[in-house]
């Protein structure tokens, strides 16, 4: 609880931050050409980009979904030619999934569109002092997520 009148409580800051971050995420998704993909599909593409080739079972564990659900996600991404499978060099009974050039391009274009929208919004809506405040807030948020 706050000891100073008018000072927001941690609970109020958390509620306000949750609300505004959710709205920001929705805006960023809308700015991206990847908005035709489901959140699960976008997450799998990002995971393959960051972690490299992996199996469907490993993706399912990492994404906290059932293997059957991951197979459906993987199948859809394969049909869009965003990922491809190859035999697992360590276990011939399995396949390893990786991004295709088109999958990588889709991620790159999506990320660029999001950054472009946000950069334009910051440029148009915030003066230099506010941009400094936002940069400081980003550093604080980074500290929170490192916890």
Secondary structure, DSSP 4 states (H G I P E B T S, - for coil): --SSTTPPPHHHHHHHHHHHHHHHHHHHHHHSGGGGS-HHHHHHHHHHHHH-SB-HHHHHHHHT--HHHHHHHHHHHHHTTSEEEEEETTEEEEEEEEE-HHHHHHHHHHHHHHHHHHHHHHHHH--HHHHHHHHHHHHHHHHHHH-
